[in-house]
Amino acid sequence: MRRAAWTLGMLALGALPVAVQARAESARVALLPAWVGDHPRFGWSGAWMFPVGSPYEIGKPGPEGSPAYRINRCIGGHEEGGGKHQGADLSCGHGGDLVRAAGHGLVVKAEEHGWNGGYGRHIVIAHRLVDGGLVYSVYAHLQDQSLRVKKGQIVAAGQPLARVGRSGHASSEHLHFEVRLAAGQDEAWQNAEVLDPITFVTEHLPVYEAVRSADTPYLEWAECSALLASADRADFTLLRATWWQMLARAAKQSRDDFPADSDGVRRMLIGEGVLDAAGSSAPPDTLTWAELARDLRRLKKVGLMVARPPLTPAAHRALCGSEFDTPRPTLALDQLAKKKGVPRLGEACVALADLSSSWDVTKKKPKPPAVQGPALPPVATPPARGLQASGEVDSHPH
């Protein structure tokens, strides 16, 4: 979506937080890492979800019995000191619940300490839109010592980020949630235009699949990754045109624009080394397992720039075992090529998800045996830095 398309639901705000107004921070310094460059190597953001409570609707309980959240206030309300509120305050009456990423993106800020202009402990994520634009999402007043992500990390929609708290300028436990539209990749999130975050997420929710299946989380992941325009039924037969569009969005490449026709997408994939020119000239009809396995083999060499779905490795391996007779189908592509029948859309999403990360659990190295020797005198423990007797993190910025 372009800036002109968001005139409704947006509000030009007056004053920014005190720290943002400071002259030392007035320069438009890019928060995207220097290595991102003109063509960021992290994937696109398609569908979005709400970061607390129900992923699909404000006011309903969330997954695993998490409570429903209400909107205490949204953008435009007056703040103390003359400013205006720049996000949505989401609350359930207490803190400690998980805060999830609202969309696929790249963490550009993860502040674990300090006041930070009233935001307290907060996270900022950059999201590439399918039209080439850039949006930031902001999660503020997070609970102390609860951040689970670091700057430079790629995250998926629904991935846990931290927990609801009251750090910074907050009188009660709640999540302060912002969505900001940047004018360009060099615009810092503090200077980007404020959007109504509830309206933005509502208009970008994934298509709810009426018939839920084991593949549904993978279809939603594909839609949030912009691999699919909408999450169709998991049991739909996979067509070549759909598969090529998925490959184009998943593959690590340097293009922001994509051809509208399937033949143009095919030529683009050939140029990027994802498709073989000799073996991809068939008309856009049903794909075969042999073709899917061949394309996955080449995609594995090119690389992907999508985040792994926020599912446990055990659950993923169990599903792959039931659908592909192997817990890691992309490690058994010869076996996958011999699978009977034709690929379904849900199976293609699971296979791409399997390729997106190792899904392996890192085994802890055994500790070396303790060396017996003479007892050493006790060492005085240095005082904790930045902690008060109450356990609260020092409010001064670090």
C-alpha positions as CSV (number, residue, x, y, z in Angstrom):
1,M,0.0,0.0,0.0
2,R,1.2,3.5,-0.8
3,R,1.1,6.5,1.4
4,A,-1.9,7.9,-0.4
5,A,-3.9,4.8,0.2
6,W,-3.7,5.3,4.0
7,T,-5.2,8.8,4.3
8,L,-8.2,7.3,6.1
9,G,-7.5,6.0,9.6
10,M,-4.3,8.0,9.9
11,L,-3.7,11.1,12.1
12,A,-0.9,13.6,11.7
13,L,0.4,13.9,15.2
14,G,2.0,16.9,16.9
15,A,4.6,16.3,19.5
16,L,6.7,13.2,19.7
17,P,8.2,11.7,22.9
18,V,10.7,13.9,24.7
19,A,13.7,11.8,23.7
20,V,12.6,12.0,20.1
21,Q,12.3,15.8,20.2
22,A,15.8,16.2,21.5
23,R,18.1,17.9,19.1
24,A,20.7,15.1,19.5
25,E,18.1,12.7,18.0
26,S,16.6,15.1,15.4
27,A,18.8,13.7,12.5
28,R,17.1,11.2,10.3
29,V,19.4,8.3,11.1
30,A,18.5,5.0,9.6
31,L,17.9,2.2,12.1
32,L,18.2,-0.6,9.5
33,P,21.6,-2.3,9.7
34,A,24.2,-1.1,7.2
35,W,24.4,-4.5,5.7
36,V,20.8,-4.3,4.5
37,G,21.6,-2.0,1.7
38,D,19.2,-1.1,-1.2
39,H,17.9,-4.7,-1.4
40,P,17.3,-6.0,2.1
41,R,17.9,-9.8,2.4
42,F,14.9,-10.4,4.6
43,G,11.5,-11.5,3.3
44,W,8.3,-9.6,2.7
45,S,5.4,-9.1,5.1
46,G,2.0,-10.1,3.8
47,A,-0.8,-10.8,6.3
48,W,-0.6,-9.5,9.9
49,M,-2.0,-10.6,13.3
50,F,-2.7,-8.9,16.6
51,P,0.3,-9.1,19.0
52,V,-1.7,-10.0,22.1
53,G,-4.9,-12.0,22.9
54,S,-6.6,-13.5,19.9
55,P,-4.4,-13.2,16.7
56,Y,-7.5,-12.5,14.7
57,E,-9.9,-10.3,16.7
58,I,-9.5,-7.8,19.6
59,G,-11.6,-8.8,22.6
60,K,-11.4,-12.5,22.2
61,P,-9.1,-15.0,24.2
62,G,-5.9,-15.9,22.6
63,P,-4.1,-19.3,22.1
64,E,-3.5,-21.7,25.0
65,G,-6.0,-19.9,27.2
66,S,-4.4,-16.5,27.2
67,P,-6.9,-13.7,28.1
68,A,-8.8,-11.4,25.8
69,Y,-7.4,-7.9,25.4
70,R,-9.3,-4.6,25.1
71,I,-8.3,-1.3,23.6
72,N,-7.8,1.2,26.4
73,R,-7.0,4.0,23.9
74,C,-5.8,4.4,20.4
75,I,-4.0,7.1,18.5
76,G,-4.8,10.8,18.9
77,G,-5.5,11.0,22.6
78,H,-3.7,13.7,24.5
79,E,-0.6,12.8,26.5
80,E,0.8,14.5,29.6
81,G,3.0,17.3,28.5
82,G,1.0,18.3,25.4
83,G,1.8,15.5,23.0
84,K,-0.6,13.0,21.4
85,H,-0.8,9.3,21.8
86,Q,0.9,7.5,18.9
87,G,-0.3,3.9,19.2
88,A,-2.9,1.6,20.7
89,D,-2.8,0.6,24.4
90,L,-3.9,-3.0,24.7
91,S,-4.7,-4.4,28.2
92,C,-6.2,-7.4,29.9
93,G,-5.9,-6.0,33.5
94,H,-2.6,-7.6,34.3
95,G,0.9,-8.2,32.9
96,G,3.0,-11.2,32.0
97,D,1.3,-12.5,28.9
98,L,3.2,-13.1,25.7
99,V,3.7,-10.4,23.1
100,R,3.9,-11.8,19.6
101,A,5.3,-10.3,16.4
102,A,2.4,-8.8,14.4
103,G,4.1,-9.5,11.1
104,H,7.2,-11.0,9.4
105,G,10.2,-8.7,9.6
106,L,13.6,-7.7,10.9
107,V,14.3,-6.6,14.4
108,V,16.0,-3.2,14.2
109,K,15.7,-2.3,17.9
110,A,15.5,-4.4,21.1
111,E,16.0,-2.2,24.2
112,E,16.3,-4.3,27.4
113,H,17.1,-1.4,29.7
114,G,16.3,2.2,30.4
115,W,13.5,4.8,30.2
116,N,13.9,5.3,26.4
117,G,11.7,8.4,26.1
118,G,8.9,6.7,28.0
119,Y,8.8,3.6,25.9
120,G,10.7,1.6,28.5
121,R,11.8,-1.8,27.4
122,H,10.7,-2.0,23.8
123,I,11.1,-3.7,20.4
124,V,11.0,-2.3,16.9
125,I,10.5,-4.5,13.8
126,A,10.9,-3.4,10.1
127,H,8.6,-5.0,7.6
128,R,8.9,-5.0,3.8
129,L,5.6,-4.5,2.1
130,V,4.8,-6.3,-1.1
131,D,4.5,-3.0,-2.9
132,G,8.1,-2.1,-1.9
133,G,7.2,0.1,1.0
134,L,8.5,-0.1,4.6
135,V,6.5,-0.3,7.8
136,Y,7.7,-0.4,11.4
137,S,5.9,-2.1,14.3
138,V,6.6,-1.0,17.9
139,Y,6.0,-2.9,21.1
140,A,6.6,-0.9,24.2
141,H,6.3,-1.0,28.1
142,L,7.6,-4.6,28.0
143,Q,8.3,-6.6,31.1
144,D,11.8,-6.4,32.5
145,Q,14.1,-9.2,31.4
146,S,11.5,-10.7,29.1
147,L,12.8,-9.8,25.7
148,R,13.4,-12.9,23.5
149,V,14.8,-11.4,20.3
150,K,17.9,-9.4,19.4
151,K,18.6,-6.6,16.9
152,G,19.3,-8.1,13.4
153,Q,17.1,-11.2,14.0
154,I,14.5,-12.2,11.4
155,V,11.1,-13.0,13.0
156,A,7.8,-14.5,11.8
157,A,4.3,-13.3,12.5
158,G,3.2,-14.9,15.8
159,Q,6.7,-15.4,17.1
160,P,7.0,-14.6,20.8
161,L,8.9,-11.4,21.4
162,A,8.6,-10.6,25.1
163,R,5.9,-10.2,27.8
164,V,3.4,-7.4,28.7
165,G,4.8,-5.1,31.4
166,R,4.7,-1.5,32.6
167,S,8.3,-0.3,32.0
168,G,8.9,3.3,31.0
169,H,6.0,5.8,31.2
170,A,3.2,3.4,32.1
171,S,0.8,3.6,35.0
172,S,-0.5,0.0,34.5
173,E,0.5,-3.2,32.8
174,H,-0.4,-3.0,29.1
175,L,1.2,-3.2,25.6
176,H,1.7,0.0,23.7
177,F,1.5,-1.1,20.0
178,E,2.4,1.2,17.1
179,V,2.5,0.8,13.3
180,R,4.4,3.5,11.3
181,L,4.8,3.9,7.6
182,A,8.3,5.1,6.5
183,A,8.8,7.4,3.5
184,G,11.9,5.4,2.6
185,Q,14.4,2.9,3.9
186,D,16.5,5.6,5.4
187,E,13.7,7.0,7.6
188,A,14.0,6.1,11.3
189,W,11.0,4.7,13.0
190,Q,10.5,7.7,15.3
191,N,10.1,10.0,12.3
192,A,7.8,7.6,10.2
193,E,4.2,8.4,9.8
194,V,1.8,7.0,12.5
195,L,-0.9,4.7,11.3
196,D,-3.9,3.4,13.2
197,P,-2.5,0.0,14.3
198,I,-5.8,-1.6,14.9
199,T,-7.1,-0.6,11.5
200,F,-3.9,-1.6,9.8
201,V,-3.9,-5.1,11.3
202,T,-7.6,-5.6,10.8
203,E,-7.2,-4.9,7.0
204,H,-4.3,-7.3,6.7
205,L,-5.5,-10.3,8.7
206,P,-5.0,-13.7,7.1
207,V,-7.9,-15.4,5.3
208,Y,-9.5,-17.7,7.8
209,E,-9.7,-21.2,6.5
210,A,-13.2,-22.6,7.2
211,V,-11.9,-26.2,7.2
212,R,-9.0,-26.2,9.7
213,S,-6.3,-28.8,9.2
214,A,-2.8,-29.7,10.5
215,D,-1.5,-27.6,7.6
216,T,-3.4,-24.5,8.5
217,P,-0.5,-22.9,10.5
218,Y,1.8,-23.4,7.5
219,L,-0.7,-21.7,5.1
220,E,-1.0,-18.8,7.5
221,W,2.8,-18.6,7.7
222,A,2.9,-18.6,3.9
223,E,0.3,-15.8,3.7
224,C,2.1,-13.8,6.3
225,S,5.3,-14.3,4.3
226,A,3.6,-13.0,1.2
227,L,4.2,-16.5,-0.4
228,L,0.5,-16.7,-1.0
229,A,-1.9,-13.8,-1.8
230,S,-4.5,-15.6,0.4
231,A,-4.4,-18.9,2.3
232,D,-6.5,-21.2,0.0
233,R,-7.6,-24.6,1.1
234,A,-4.7,-26.8,2.1
235,D,-6.1,-29.7,0.0
236,F,-6.1,-27.7,-3.2
237,T,-3.9,-29.1,-5.9
238,L,-0.7,-27.2,-6.4
239,L,-0.5,-25.5,-9.8
240,R,2.8,-24.5,-11.4
241,A,1.9,-20.8,-11.5
242,T,1.2,-20.8,-7.7
243,W,4.4,-22.7,-7.0
244,W,6.5,-20.2,-9.1
245,Q,5.0,-17.3,-7.2
246,M,5.8,-19.0,-3.9
247,L,9.4,-19.6,-5.0
248,A,9.8,-16.0,-6.2
249,R,8.9,-14.7,-2.7
250,A,10.8,-17.3,-0.8
251,A,14.1,-17.3,-2.7
252,K,17.0,-15.0,-1.6
253,Q,17.3,-12.6,-4.5
254,S,17.6,-8.8,-5.1
255,R,14.4,-7.9,-6.8
256,D,11.6,-5.8,-5.3
257,D,9.3,-5.9,-8.4
258,F,7.7,-9.1,-9.7
259,P,6.2,-9.8,-13.1
260,A,2.4,-10.1,-13.2
261,D,2.3,-13.1,-15.5
262,S,3.5,-16.6,-14.7
263,D,5.8,-16.8,-17.6
264,G,7.5,-13.6,-16.5
265,V,7.9,-15.1,-13.0
266,R,9.4,-18.2,-14.5
267,R,12.0,-16.2,-16.5
268,M,12.8,-14.2,-13.3
269,L,13.4,-17.5,-11.4
270,I,15.6,-18.8,-14.2
271,G,17.7,-15.7,-14.0
272,E,18.0,-16.0,-10.2
273,G,19.1,-19.7,-10.5
274,V,16.0,-21.1,-8.8
275,L,14.5,-22.8,-11.9
276,D,16.3,-24.7,-14.7
277,A,15.6,-23.2,-18.1
278,A,15.5,-26.7,-19.7
279,G,13.1,-28.3,-17.2
280,S,10.6,-25.5,-16.4
281,S,9.0,-24.8,-19.8
282,A,5.9,-26.8,-19.2
283,P,2.5,-25.0,-19.3
284,P,1.2,-23.8,-15.9
285,D,-0.8,-26.8,-14.9
286,T,-0.5,-29.3,-12.1
287,L,3.0,-29.7,-10.6
288,T,4.5,-33.1,-10.0
289,W,6.5,-34.3,-6.9
290,A,9.6,-34.8,-9.0
291,E,9.4,-31.2,-10.1
292,L,8.8,-29.9,-6.6
293,A,11.8,-31.9,-5.3
294,R,14.0,-30.6,-8.1
295,D,13.0,-27.0,-7.4
296,L,13.5,-27.4,-3.7
297,R,17.0,-28.8,-4.4
298,R,17.9,-25.7,-6.4
299,L,16.2,-23.3,-3.9
300,K,18.3,-24.9,-1.2
301,K,21.5,-23.8,-3.0
302,V,20.2,-20.3,-3.7
303,G,18.9,-19.8,-0.1
304,L,15.7,-18.4,1.4
305,M,14.9,-15.1,3.1
306,V,11.8,-16.1,5.0
307,A,11.5,-16.7,8.8
308,R,10.9,-20.2,10.1
309,P,7.3,-20.7,11.3
310,P,6.9,-20.2,15.1
311,L,6.2,-23.9,15.6
312,T,8.1,-26.4,17.8
313,P,10.6,-28.7,16.0
314,A,8.9,-31.7,17.6
315,A,5.5,-30.7,16.2
316,H,7.0,-30.0,12.8
317,R,8.8,-33.3,12.6
318,A,5.7,-35.2,13.7
319,L,3.6,-33.6,11.0
320,C,6.2,-34.2,8.3
321,G,6.5,-37.8,9.4
322,S,2.7,-38.3,8.9
323,E,2.6,-36.5,5.5
324,F,5.9,-37.4,3.9
325,D,7.0,-40.5,5.8
326,T,10.1,-38.6,6.9
327,P,10.6,-36.0,9.7
328,R,12.7,-33.8,7.4
329,P,11.5,-34.0,3.8
330,T,14.0,-31.5,2.4
331,L,16.8,-33.8,3.7
332,A,15.3,-36.7,1.7
333,L,14.5,-35.0,-1.7
334,D,15.1,-38.3,-3.6
335,Q,12.4,-39.9,-1.5
336,L,10.1,-36.9,-1.9
337,A,10.4,-37.0,-5.7
338,K,9.0,-40.6,-5.7
339,K,5.9,-39.7,-3.7
340,K,2.7,-40.8,-5.3
341,G,-0.1,-38.5,-6.5
342,V,0.3,-34.7,-6.9
343,P,1.4,-32.1,-4.4
344,R,-1.3,-30.2,-2.4
345,L,-0.9,-26.6,-1.5
346,G,-0.6,-27.4,2.2
347,E,2.2,-29.9,1.5
348,A,4.1,-27.3,-0.5
349,C,3.9,-24.9,2.4
350,V,5.2,-27.5,4.8
351,A,8.1,-28.4,2.5
352,L,9.1,-24.7,2.1
353,A,8.8,-24.2,5.9
354,D,11.1,-27.3,6.4
355,L,13.6,-25.7,4.1
356,S,13.4,-22.3,5.9
357,S,15.5,-23.5,8.8
358,S,17.2,-26.5,10.2
359,W,14.4,-27.3,12.7
360,D,17.2,-29.1,14.6
361,V,17.5,-28.8,18.4
362,T,21.0,-27.8,19.4
363,K,22.3,-30.3,21.9
364,K,24.0,-28.9,24.9
365,K,27.7,-29.9,25.2
366,P,28.5,-31.9,28.3
367,K,30.3,-29.9,31.0
368,P,33.9,-31.0,31.5
369,P,34.6,-32.8,34.7
370,A,35.5,-30.6,37.7
371,V,39.2,-30.5,38.4
372,Q,39.9,-31.4,42.0
373,G,42.4,-29.2,43.8
374,P,43.0,-27.1,46.8
375,A,40.1,-25.0,48.0
376,L,40.3,-21.4,46.7
377,P,39.4,-18.4,48.9
378,P,35.9,-17.0,48.2
379,V,35.7,-14.2,45.7
380,A,33.6,-11.2,46.5
381,T,30.6,-10.8,44.2
382,P,30.5,-7.4,42.5
383,P,27.4,-5.4,42.9
384,A,24.7,-5.8,40.2
385,R,24.8,-3.0,37.6
386,G,21.6,-1.1,36.8
387,L,19.5,-2.9,39.5
388,Q,17.9,-1.3,42.5
389,A,17.1,-3.1,45.8
390,S,13.6,-3.5,44.6
391,G,14.7,-5.4,41.5
392,E,13.5,-2.7,39.1
393,V,15.9,-1.8,36.2
394,D,17.4,1.6,36.5
395,S,15.3,4.1,34.7
396,H,18.2,6.0,33.3
397,P,18.9,5.2,29.6
398,H,21.9,3.0,29.0
